[in-house]
Amino acid sequence: MSVYVTARFRVRADARDACLRAIREFVAGIRAGEPDTLEYTSVRPVDDPNAFVHFFRFADEAAERRHAALANTKRFVDALYPSLIGEVEFTRYQEVARAR
């Protein structure tokens, strides 16, 4: 059964460009090497460029654990967390319906 998670966070304005680079590199690494991470999307509000929401879907809980243990994830966390304002808010979801 798929695992759905969002991560919401804000970064300091002076660190935004570095965080954008880190996000793009992280997602490229997921795309290249995590076939069981079925989706990983990073978005931000048009009116608040320092806020982000990441939506991810894993094939199952084992895929989520593998993702969390990868060097790519550690590099991303190490790059992002010093720039955060507050904490990352993670929320888990249950699928109700899906078009694709």
N, CA, C and O atoms as CSV, one atom per row, in Angstrom:
chain,resi,resn,atom,element,x,y,z
A,1,MET,N,N,0.828,-1.169,0.000
A,1,MET,CA,C,0.000,0.000,0.000
A,1,MET,C,C,0.883,1.246,0.000
A,1,MET,O,O,1.852,1.325,0.755
A,2,SER,N,N,0.551,2.207,-0.837
A,2,SER,CA,C,1.339,3.433,-0.937
A,2,SER,C,C,1.332,4.225,0.364
A,2,SER,O,O,0.366,4.198,1.125
A,3,VAL,N,N,2.434,4.930,0.597
A,3,VAL,CA,C,2.584,5.812,1.750
A,3,VAL,C,C,2.667,7.242,1.209
A,3,VAL,O,O,3.493,7.539,0.346
A,4,TYR,N,N,1.806,8.120,1.722
A,4,TYR,CA,C,1.749,9.516,1.300
A,4,TYR,C,C,2.198,10.403,2.451
A,4,TYR,O,O,1.790,10.206,3.596
A,5,VAL,N,N,3.043,11.383,2.139
A,5,VAL,CA,C,3.559,12.285,3.169
A,5,VAL,C,C,3.724,13.670,2.561
A,5,VAL,O,O,4.093,13.807,1.394
A,6,THR,N,N,3.444,14.704,3.367
A,6,THR,CA,C,3.840,16.055,2.997
A,6,THR,C,C,4.834,16.555,4.024
A,6,THR,O,O,4.823,16.139,5.182
A,7,ALA,N,N,5.695,17.459,3.576
A,7,ALA,CA,C,6.633,18.154,4.455
A,7,ALA,C,C,6.482,19.645,4.159
A,7,ALA,O,O,6.687,20.081,3.026
A,8,ARG,N,N,6.131,20.408,5.161
A,8,ARG,CA,C,5.984,21.868,5.019
A,8,ARG,C,C,7.101,22.536,5.815
A,8,ARG,O,O,7.410,22.146,6.941
A,9,PHE,N,N,7.700,23.565,5.189
A,9,PHE,CA,C,8.772,24.271,5.884
A,9,PHE,C,C,8.992,25.637,5.268
A,9,PHE,O,O,8.540,25.918,4.158
A,10,ARG,N,N,9.694,26.484,6.009
A,10,ARG,CA,C,10.098,27.820,5.542
A,10,ARG,C,C,11.609,27.930,5.697
A,10,ARG,O,O,12.205,27.353,6.607
A,11,VAL,N,N,12.209,28.683,4.789
A,11,VAL,CA,C,13.647,28.927,4.859
A,11,VAL,C,C,13.902,30.430,4.952
A,11,VAL,O,O,13.054,31.245,4.588
A,12,ARG,N,N,15.082,30.773,5.443
A,12,ARG,CA,C,15.481,32.181,5.511
A,12,ARG,C,C,15.616,32.732,4.098
A,12,ARG,O,O,16.059,32.023,3.194
A,13,ALA,N,N,15.242,33.980,3.903
A,13,ALA,CA,C,15.311,34.611,2.583
A,13,ALA,C,C,16.733,34.600,2.035
A,13,ALA,O,O,16.934,34.400,0.837
A,14,ASP,N,N,17.723,34.814,2.904
A,14,ASP,CA,C,19.105,34.861,2.434
A,14,ASP,C,C,19.635,33.488,2.016
A,14,ASP,O,O,20.690,33.394,1.389
A,15,ALA,N,N,18.912,32.437,2.359
A,15,ALA,CA,C,19.335,31.071,2.017
A,15,ALA,C,C,18.462,30.438,0.933
A,15,ALA,O,O,18.685,29.292,0.544
A,16,ARG,N,N,17.476,31.181,0.450
A,16,ARG,CA,C,16.499,30.620,-0.492
A,16,ARG,C,C,17.150,30.031,-1.736
A,16,ARG,O,O,16.822,28.906,-2.114
A,17,ASP,N,N,18.051,30.741,-2.377
A,17,ASP,CA,C,18.663,30.239,-3.618
A,17,ASP,C,C,19.449,28.953,-3.375
A,17,ASP,O,O,19.374,28.023,-4.177
A,18,ALA,N,N,20.189,28.893,-2.293
A,18,ALA,CA,C,20.936,27.666,-1.960
A,18,ALA,C,C,19.968,26.521,-1.688
A,18,ALA,O,O,20.228,25.384,-2.081
A,19,CYS,N,N,18.862,26.809,-1.024
A,19,CYS,CA,C,17.863,25.770,-0.747
A,19,CYS,C,C,17.205,25.289,-2.035
A,19,CYS,O,O,16.959,24.094,-2.193
A,20,LEU,N,N,16.920,26.197,-2.947
A,20,LEU,CA,C,16.356,25.790,-4.243
A,20,LEU,C,C,17.310,24.852,-4.978
A,20,LEU,O,O,16.880,23.850,-5.550
A,21,ARG,N,N,18.585,25.171,-4.966
A,21,ARG,CA,C,19.567,24.272,-5.600
A,21,ARG,C,C,19.574,22.907,-4.915
A,21,ARG,O,O,19.596,21.873,-5.581
A,22,ALA,N,N,19.554,22.911,-3.588
A,22,ALA,CA,C,19.564,21.649,-2.842
A,22,ALA,C,C,18.313,20.827,-3.141
A,22,ALA,O,O,18.395,19.609,-3.299
A,23,ILE,N,N,17.163,21.479,-3.219
A,23,ILE,CA,C,15.911,20.773,-3.537
A,23,ILE,C,C,15.997,20.155,-4.925
A,23,ILE,O,O,15.650,18.988,-5.106
A,24,ARG,N,N,16.451,20.916,-5.894
A,24,ARG,CA,C,16.527,20.399,-7.269
A,24,ARG,C,C,17.507,19.235,-7.379
A,24,ARG,O,O,17.225,18.256,-8.070
A,25,GLU,N,N,18.648,19.327,-6.711
A,25,GLU,CA,C,19.615,18.223,-6.719
A,25,GLU,C,C,19.038,16.988,-6.030
A,25,GLU,O,O,19.230,15.864,-6.495
A,26,PHE,N,N,18.337,17.203,-4.928
A,26,PHE,CA,C,17.723,16.113,-4.183
A,26,PHE,C,C,16.689,15.381,-5.039
A,26,PHE,O,O,16.695,14.152,-5.116
A,27,VAL,N,N,15.815,16.134,-5.670
A,27,VAL,CA,C,14.772,15.531,-6.489
A,27,VAL,C,C,15.382,14.814,-7.698
A,27,VAL,O,O,14.898,13.754,-8.093
A,28,ALA,N,N,16.429,15.377,-8.282
A,28,ALA,CA,C,17.108,14.692,-9.394
A,28,ALA,C,C,17.681,13.354,-8.924
A,28,ALA,O,O,17.624,12.365,-9.655
A,29,GLY,N,N,18.225,13.317,-7.722
A,29,GLY,CA,C,18.746,12.067,-7.169
A,29,GLY,C,C,17.648,11.046,-6.931
A,29,GLY,O,O,17.847,9.851,-7.150
A,30,ILE,N,N,16.497,11.511,-6.486
A,30,ILE,CA,C,15.350,10.616,-6.298
A,30,ILE,C,C,14.927,10.042,-7.644
A,30,ILE,O,O,14.723,8.836,-7.782
A,31,ARG,N,N,14.799,10.916,-8.628
A,31,ARG,CA,C,14.375,10.489,-9.965
A,31,ARG,C,C,15.337,9.448,-10.536
A,31,ARG,O,O,14.909,8.488,-11.175
A,32,ALA,N,N,16.630,9.638,-10.307
A,32,ALA,CA,C,17.640,8.753,-10.886
A,32,ALA,C,C,17.811,7.438,-10.134
A,32,ALA,O,O,18.204,6.435,-10.730
A,33,GLY,N,N,17.523,7.427,-8.836
A,33,GLY,CA,C,17.917,6.240,-8.078
A,33,GLY,C,C,16.915,5.669,-7.104
A,33,GLY,O,O,17.270,4.804,-6.304
A,34,GLU,N,N,15.659,6.126,-7.142
A,34,GLU,CA,C,14.670,5.619,-6.188
A,34,GLU,C,C,13.397,5.194,-6.916
A,34,GLU,O,O,12.409,5.928,-6.889
A,35,PRO,N,N,13.394,4.048,-7.555
A,35,PRO,CA,C,12.200,3.639,-8.305
A,35,PRO,C,C,10.963,3.427,-7.435
A,35,PRO,O,O,9.842,3.500,-7.939
A,36,ASP,N,N,11.145,3.165,-6.136
A,36,ASP,CA,C,9.996,2.961,-5.255
A,36,ASP,C,C,9.507,4.244,-4.596
A,36,ASP,O,O,8.547,4.221,-3.826
A,37,THR,N,N,10.170,5.372,-4.896
A,37,THR,CA,C,9.605,6.665,-4.552
A,37,THR,C,C,8.810,7.057,-5.786
A,37,THR,O,O,9.370,7.521,-6.780
A,38,LEU,N,N,7.515,6.867,-5.712
A,38,LEU,CA,C,6.654,6.977,-6.883
A,38,LEU,C,C,6.402,8.418,-7.299
A,38,LEU,O,O,6.139,8.699,-8.468
A,39,GLU,N,N,6.483,9.329,-6.335
A,39,GLU,CA,C,6.310,10.746,-6.639
A,39,GLU,C,C,7.043,11.557,-5.594
A,39,GLU,O,O,7.035,11.221,-4.409
A,40,TYR,N,N,7.672,12.619,-6.036
A,40,TYR,CA,C,8.253,13.594,-5.117
A,40,TYR,C,C,8.146,14.937,-5.805
A,40,TYR,O,O,8.801,15.174,-6.820
A,41,THR,N,N,7.328,15.813,-5.260
A,41,THR,CA,C,7.076,17.119,-5.862
A,41,THR,C,C,7.329,18.192,-4.823
A,41,THR,O,O,6.881,18.085,-3.682
A,42,SER,N,N,8.052,19.230,-5.227
A,42,SER,CA,C,8.288,20.388,-4.375
A,42,SER,C,C,7.553,21.575,-4.985
A,42,SER,O,O,7.729,21.887,-6.163
A,43,VAL,N,N,6.722,22.240,-4.171
A,43,VAL,CA,C,6.004,23.430,-4.620
A,43,VAL,C,C,6.163,24.514,-3.568
A,43,VAL,O,O,6.529,24.249,-2.423
A,44,ARG,N,N,5.878,25.739,-3.985
A,44,ARG,CA,C,5.883,26.844,-3.028
A,44,ARG,C,C,4.798,27.832,-3.423
A,44,ARG,O,O,4.463,27.942,-4.602
A,45,PRO,N,N,4.244,28.551,-2.455
A,45,PRO,CA,C,3.204,29.533,-2.773
A,45,PRO,C,C,3.767,30.668,-3.624
A,45,PRO,O,O,4.897,31.110,-3.416
A,46,VAL,N,N,2.988,31.121,-4.559
A,46,VAL,CA,C,3.413,32.226,-5.425
A,46,VAL,C,C,3.709,33.471,-4.599
A,46,VAL,O,O,4.635,34.219,-4.913
A,47,ASP,N,N,2.928,33.696,-3.546
A,47,ASP,CA,C,3.085,34.913,-2.752
A,47,ASP,C,C,4.019,34.757,-1.551
A,47,ASP,O,O,4.151,35.680,-0.748
A,48,ASP,N,N,4.665,33.600,-1.423
A,48,ASP,CA,C,5.594,33.379,-0.307
A,48,ASP,C,C,6.732,32.474,-0.775
A,48,ASP,O,O,6.699,31.270,-0.522
A,49,PRO,N,N,7.729,33.026,-1.448
A,49,PRO,CA,C,8.777,32.202,-2.056
A,49,PRO,C,C,9.718,31.512,-1.067
A,49,PRO,O,O,10.577,30.732,-1.477
A,50,ASN,N,N,9.565,31.792,0.222
A,50,ASN,CA,C,10.412,31.140,1.224
A,50,ASN,C,C,9.726,29.952,1.898
A,50,ASN,O,O,10.320,29.288,2.748
A,51,ALA,N,N,8.480,29.686,1.519
A,51,ALA,CA,C,7.722,28.565,2.081
A,51,ALA,C,C,7.646,27.456,1.037
A,51,ALA,O,O,7.539,27.723,-0.160
A,52,PHE,N,N,7.702,26.222,1.499
A,52,PHE,CA,C,7.690,25.073,0.592
A,52,PHE,C,C,6.772,23.996,1.140
A,52,PHE,O,O,6.590,23.861,2.350
A,53,VAL,N,N,6.199,23.233,0.222
A,53,VAL,CA,C,5.483,22.015,0.550
A,53,VAL,C,C,6.051,20.933,-0.353
A,53,VAL,O,O,6.093,21.090,-1.574
A,54,HIS,N,N,6.483,19.849,0.244
A,54,HIS,CA,C,6.944,18.692,-0.516
A,54,HIS,C,C,5.920,17.592,-0.344
A,54,HIS,O,O,5.514,17.268,0.772
A,55,PHE,N,N,5.510,17.023,-1.460
A,55,PHE,CA,C,4.560,15.914,-1.456
A,55,PHE,C,C,5.271,14.699,-1.990
A,55,PHE,O,O,5.840,14.733,-3.081
A,56,PHE,N,N,5.242,13.612,-1.220
A,56,PHE,CA,C,5.894,12.406,-1.702
A,56,PHE,C,C,5.013,11.191,-1.487
A,56,PHE,O,O,4.211,11.121,-0.556
A,57,ARG,N,N,5.197,10.228,-2.394
A,57,ARG,CA,C,4.459,8.969,-2.334
A,57,ARG,C,C,5.440,7.836,-2.545
A,57,ARG,O,O,6.168,7.798,-3.537
A,58,PHE,N,N,5.447,6.917,-1.600
A,58,PHE,CA,C,6.310,5.747,-1.661
A,58,PHE,C,C,5.473,4.513,-1.975
A,58,PHE,O,O,4.287,4.465,-1.650
A,59,ALA,N,N,6.083,3.528,-2.600
A,59,ALA,CA,C,5.372,2.292,-2.932
A,59,ALA,C,C,4.854,1.598,-1.672
A,59,ALA,O,O,3.773,1.008,-1.677
A,60,ASP,N,N,5.637,1.676,-0.594
A,60,ASP,CA,C,5.258,1.034,0.658
A,60,ASP,C,C,6.162,1.569,1.766
A,60,ASP,O,O,7.019,2.417,1.517
A,61,GLU,N,N,5.974,1.082,2.970
A,61,GLU,CA,C,6.770,1.574,4.104
A,61,GLU,C,C,8.246,1.213,3.973
A,61,GLU,O,O,9.106,1.959,4.440
A,62,ALA,N,N,8.545,0.091,3.351
A,62,ALA,CA,C,9.953,-0.277,3.141
A,62,ALA,C,C,10.630,0.737,2.221
A,62,ALA,O,O,11.785,1.097,2.445
A,63,ALA,N,N,9.932,1.196,1.201
A,63,ALA,CA,C,10.489,2.211,0.293
A,63,ALA,C,C,10.731,3.522,1.032
A,63,ALA,O,O,11.723,4.205,0.781
A,64,GLU,N,N,9.831,3.870,1.936
A,64,GLU,CA,C,10.006,5.078,2.739
A,64,GLU,C,C,11.252,4.961,3.620
A,64,GLU,O,O,12.029,5.909,3.735
A,65,ARG,N,N,11.434,3.800,4.234
A,65,ARG,CA,C,12.623,3.589,5.083
A,65,ARG,C,C,13.905,3.655,4.246
A,65,ARG,O,O,14.894,4.247,4.676
A,66,ARG,N,N,13.891,3.049,3.050
A,66,ARG,CA,C,15.076,3.107,2.182
A,66,ARG,C,C,15.395,4.552,1.821
A,66,ARG,O,O,16.552,4.969,1.872
A,67,HIS,N,N,14.381,5.306,1.461
A,67,HIS,CA,C,14.562,6.719,1.105
A,67,HIS,C,C,15.213,7.486,2.263
A,67,HIS,O,O,16.151,8.256,2.057
A,68,ALA,N,N,14.713,7.269,3.461
A,68,ALA,CA,C,15.220,7.990,4.622
A,68,ALA,C,C,16.678,7.658,4.917
A,68,ALA,O,O,17.394,8.482,5.486
A,69,ALA,N,N,17.128,6.463,4.537
A,69,ALA,CA,C,18.485,6.015,4.860
A,69,ALA,C,C,19.517,6.350,3.792
A,69,ALA,O,O,20.709,6.130,4.010
A,70,LEU,N,N,19.098,6.872,2.650
A,70,LEU,CA,C,20.031,7.101,1.542
A,70,LEU,C,C,20.934,8.313,1.767
A,70,LEU,O,O,20.556,9.270,2.443
A,71,ALA,N,N,22.119,8.253,1.193
A,71,ALA,CA,C,23.065,9.372,1.269
A,71,ALA,C,C,22.475,10.632,0.642
A,71,ALA,O,O,22.726,11.733,1.132
A,72,ASN,N,N,21.699,10.493,-0.426
A,72,ASN,CA,C,21.064,11.647,-1.069
A,72,ASN,C,C,20.157,12.386,-0.082
A,72,ASN,O,O,20.137,13.617,-0.057
A,73,THR,N,N,19.410,11.638,0.726
A,73,THR,CA,C,18.535,12.258,1.719
A,73,THR,C,C,19.353,12.945,2.801
A,73,THR,O,O,19.015,14.051,3.222
A,74,LYS,N,N,20.418,12.308,3.255
A,74,LYS,CA,C,21.268,12.926,4.281
A,74,LYS,C,C,21.893,14.223,3.770
A,74,LYS,O,O,21.939,15.217,4.495
A,75,ARG,N,N,22.375,14.217,2.519
A,75,ARG,CA,C,22.956,15.445,1.945
A,75,ARG,C,C,21.920,16.565,1.914
A,75,ARG,O,O,22.224,17.714,2.235
A,76,PHE,N,N,20.698,16.219,1.526
A,76,PHE,CA,C,19.636,17.225,1.455
A,76,PHE,C,C,19.323,17.789,2.838
A,76,PHE,O,O,19.239,19.005,3.011
A,77,VAL,N,N,19.153,16.923,3.803
A,77,VAL,CA,C,18.858,17.367,5.171
A,77,VAL,C,C,19.991,18.250,5.686
A,77,VAL,O,O,19.737,19.299,6.279
A,78,ASP,N,N,21.226,17.840,5.467
A,78,ASP,CA,C,22.376,18.627,5.924
A,78,ASP,C,C,22.427,20.002,5.260
A,78,ASP,O,O,22.847,20.978,5.882
A,79,ALA,N,N,22.004,20.081,4.004
A,79,ALA,CA,C,22.003,21.362,3.291
A,79,ALA,C,C,20.828,22.239,3.699
A,79,ALA,O,O,20.974,23.456,3.811
A,80,LEU,N,N,19.674,21.639,3.919
A,80,LEU,CA,C,18.453,22.403,4.166
A,80,LEU,C,C,18.285,22.849,5.615
A,80,LEU,O,O,17.974,24.014,5.863
A,81,TYR,N,N,18.480,21.965,6.558
A,81,TYR,CA,C,18.080,22.235,7.940
A,81,TYR,C,C,18.736,23.464,8.572
A,81,TYR,O,O,18.075,24.133,9.367
A,82,PRO,N,N,19.981,23.802,8.275
A,82,PRO,CA,C,20.536,25.031,8.875
A,82,PRO,C,C,19.824,26.304,8.403
A,82,PRO,O,O,19.947,27.350,9.041
A,83,SER,N,N,19.088,26.228,7.302
A,83,SER,CA,C,18.419,27.397,6.734
A,83,SER,C,C,16.953,27.504,7.123
A,83,SER,O,O,16.275,28.454,6.731
A,84,LEU,N,N,16.461,26.545,7.885
A,84,LEU,CA,C,15.046,26.532,8.234
A,84,LEU,C,C,14.678,27.619,9.231
A,84,LEU,O,O,15.470,28.006,10.090
A,85,ILE,N,N,13.447,28.098,9.085
A,85,ILE,CA,C,12.811,28.923,10.103
A,85,ILE,C,C,11.793,28.001,10.757
A,85,ILE,O,O,10.782,27.668,10.139
A,86,GLY,N,N,12.035,27.590,11.967
A,86,GLY,CA,C,11.152,26.640,12.628
A,86,GLY,C,C,11.474,25.219,12.214
A,86,GLY,O,O,12.575,24.925,11.748
A,87,GLU,N,N,10.512,24.354,12.387
A,87,GLU,CA,C,10.679,22.923,12.136
A,87,GLU,C,C,10.000,22.525,10.825
A,87,GLU,O,O,9.126,23.235,10.326
A,88,VAL,N,N,10.406,21.401,10.286
A,88,VAL,CA,C,9.683,20.796,9.170
A,88,VAL,C,C,8.462,20.094,9.760
A,88,VAL,O,O,8.574,19.338,10.725
A,89,GLU,N,N,7.307,20.351,9.173
A,89,GLU,CA,C,6.064,19.722,9.627
A,89,GLU,C,C,5.719,18.584,8.667
A,89,GLU,O,O,5.333,18.822,7.523
A,90,PHE,N,N,5.862,17.361,9.138
A,90,PHE,CA,C,5.539,16.183,8.336
A,90,PHE,C,C,4.122,15.724,8.672
A,90,PHE,O,O,3.726,15.683,9.837
A,91,THR,N,N,3.365,15.379,7.623
A,91,THR,CA,C,2.015,14.847,7.797
A,91,THR,C,C,1.868,13.621,6.914
A,91,THR,O,O,2.223,13.646,5.736
A,92,ARG,N,N,1.343,12.551,7.489
A,92,ARG,CA,C,1.086,11.312,6.745
A,92,ARG,C,C,-0.391,11.276,6.363
A,92,ARG,O,O,-1.244,11.786,7.088
A,93,TYR,N,N,-0.679,10.665,5.215
A,93,TYR,CA,C,-2.044,10.621,4.688
A,93,TYR,C,C,-2.426,9.216,4.283
A,93,TYR,O,O,-1.574,8.369,4.017
A,94,GLN,N,N,-3.732,8.987,4.241
A,94,GLN,CA,C,-4.289,7.763,3.675
A,94,GLN,C,C,-4.919,8.120,2.336
A,94,GLN,O,O,-5.554,9.166,2.202
A,95,GLU,N,N,-4.742,7.254,1.351
A,95,GLU,CA,C,-5.371,7.489,0.055
A,95,GLU,C,C,-6.862,7.245,0.158
A,95,GLU,O,O,-7.310,6.263,0.749
A,96,VAL,N,N,-7.627,8.161,-0.431
A,96,VAL,CA,C,-9.072,8.031,-0.495
A,96,VAL,C,C,-9.491,7.732,-1.925
A,96,VAL,O,O,-10.318,6.850,-2.155
A,97,ALA,N,N,-8.932,8.455,-2.887
A,97,ALA,CA,C,-9.213,8.232,-4.308
A,97,ALA,C,C,-8.103,8.891,-5.106
A,97,ALA,O,O,-7.487,9.858,-4.657
A,98,ARG,N,N,-7.857,8.357,-6.295
A,98,ARG,CA,C,-6.776,8.892,-7.143
A,98,ARG,C,C,-7.185,8.731,-8.601
A,98,ARG,O,O,-7.768,7.713,-8.974
A,99,ALA,N,N,-6.884,9.729,-9.427
A,99,ALA,CA,C,-7.214,9.671,-10.853
A,99,ALA,C,C,-6.174,8.877,-11.643
A,99,ALA,O,O,-6.524,8.183,-12.597
A,100,ARG,N,N,-4.910,8.971,-11.259
A,100,ARG,CA,C,-3.837,8.273,-11.986
A,100,ARG,C,C,-2.938,7.570,-11.041
A,100,ARG,O,O,-1.977,6.928,-11.466
